[in-house]
């Protein structure tokens, strides 16, 4: 059930529980029993939530926010995620945290973050549970001012968080259940409800359009491929952005077979596709003044009798040929076709998102995405949007000396290099070959942050929906990249 969020100047009397914020070192105010809290070891650390009896018999949840000078939207989102789990048995909750925002912080942005944290922190994937116990929370009252601007931010936070939760559902669904066909059907249904266009190409159209990378990866599968075209068209758009998402619904590695333990979690190899779909759902709900086009190739990567062999050569949409030296480097093959189609649409800029390389996780860890691209200004826009949305991202180079290592003796390119070093970078260089001249492009490798290994703040175990919040921020604040900033 969707959560409703409303603004009030004071906590209403008809809510089941109250939540108040406490900063590190605070020992007065809020009519709390500070001696009791101290005895329990409560120090106001970020995300530490304690339930104590309230003055009127209702549950009072005391929420740690960390150092007072550091309380911003990201801290409120994180703390609200922890609060959601502590409040999951209550149907309604009043939240009084906004008053702790550090000077200069935006009240509407903080309000949006609170709702995002409460929705995302309370998320559970229970589709295959015989006795699910979902959160009961359905009404949030945020205490604070700001009037219509803050209420609009609450509505925006709820819409964005619901889109992220939908993406988490997609990423968490097993690959044998969420086939390319089913994912395409889900996208079409959501597009119809949310207000964006979805066109689905079947295998017949994919062959006619010469998407050799997608067809090559799909050869070992019993499931037919799909290709999604998405379109969001506002009145008087101020530009066009193309979004490309990797949609591998399960990755066995193909004939370059993964070890069994490396296949665990490979149902989530469509996290990039999910992020693009979630962004479309969110922007259709909250609006954006930019035209958005989506390109999503869908297949699994399996080991059937006619699977692509190591050494086979595939011809991509733009005519470039690729010698496949590792069938487990399949994501870049399907993205190549999608980037060609995005280029043909002549957008002002392109972003692709993909759970692409373990090498990026080696470089940046499990919580930070890698950013690569051909245009410094556009890459900086994407990074700024990620920072604003509270999703970690860090720029990585595309060293020209690695490009020669992608040369093939028998084709235009190989899909991997012969060295074990710089795997995320060589993947980015490969993708760059399929982006049209002069179009600003940023590649976002989300192999790490698309999946969470532990509960932490607004994150729960499993799919995170990483990228949706970043894309919504990016599209809402979009400005056309300037020529010559490469």
C-alpha positions, 0 to 999 in steps of 0.5 A: 500500500502506498504511503501518504505524506502530509505536512503539519505545523505540529504533531496531530493527536490522531497518529499512533506514534511520534518521532523526534530528532536528537543530535549528538551531545544533546541533553536537553529539550523535547521533554525527554528522560535524558537520564533514561536514554543515557543509561540505555547507551543512547548518544544521538548517533546517526540512525540510532533509534530508541522507543520510549514511553511518550507523555500521552501514552503513545510510542515515542521514537527518539532518532539520532542524527549525529553531529548538529553541524552535519545534519542535511538531507542525506542524514535525514534520509539515512536516519528515516530509513532506520526509523522506518524499521523501528516504526513498522508496526504503527500505521501512522507516524508524526516525524519531527526532524526538520528543525535540526537541519543545519543552517543553509539546508533546504527544508523542502529537500530535507522533507523529501529525504525524510519521506524517501528514507521512511519508504525505502527503509521499510521496504521488503521483498515478500513475493515468495514469502509464505507468511509475509509481514510487511510494514504497517506504516501507511501515513506520515505526518512531517512536522515543519513549515514551508507550506506548499513548497514543502508539501510538493517536496513530500509528494515528490519524495513519495513518488520517487521512493515508490519508483525505487521500490518498484525497481527493487522488486524487479531486481529482486525477482528471480531470473527464472520468473522475470524473463525478458518477456515478462519484464517488457510486459511489466514496463508496458503496464507501468508506462500506461498507468504512469504516462510514458510511452513504451514500445516493445520490439520482439525478436522479429523486429530486433533481427530486422533492426540488426541488433547483432550484440543483443542477438549474439548474447541471446543465442544460448537462451530459451527465452526470446529477447526484447528491446524497449523504447521509452518516451516521455514528452513534456510540453515545450521541452528544453532538451532531449536526454537519452537513457540506456540501461543494461537488461540482462535478466540472469547472467550465467556467463554464457560459455565462459561460465561463472563459478556457482558462487559468482552466479548468486545475485545475477538475477540483478544484472538488469539493475541498469534497465530497472533504474531507467524504468524507475526514472521514467515512472518517477518523472512521469509522476513529478514532471520534468521539463526535458524530453526523455528517450529510453533504450533498454535491451533485454535478454538473459545470458545462458549456455544453450546448444547454440550459444555464442562461442568464444572467438565468434564475431558479432556485427553491431547495429552501426556495422562495427564487428566485435570478436567475442573473447569472453562471453561473460563480458556480455553487457557491453555487447547489448549496450553497444546496440542500444547506444547506436540507437540512442545516437541515431535519435540525436539527443543533447546527451546520453547516460547509460547505466549498467551493472557492468564490471567487478573491476569497478567494485574493486576500484570503488567498493560496493557503495560507489558507482563509477562515472566515465564519459567523453564530455567533462561538463556532462559528467560533472552534471551527472556527478552533481545529480548523484551527490544531490540525490544521496547516491555515491558516484566517482569519476574514472578516466578513459585512458587512451593507451588502453584503447589499443588493447581492444583491437582485434586481429580479425574484427574491428574490436574485441569485447575484452582486453588481454590484460586483467588490469583496468577492466572497468576502464576498458569496458568504458572505452568499448562503449565509447565506440558506439556513441556518435561523434559530438554527443555528450555521454556518461557511462555509470557502472553500478555493479557495486551499489545496485545491490546491498549486502546489509541493512543500513539507513535507507538500504535493505538487503538486495536490490537498491534501485540505485540510479533512479534518484540520480536520474530524477535529479539530473533530468529536473535540473538538466541544462544542455552540455556546452560544446568543447567541454570534452 
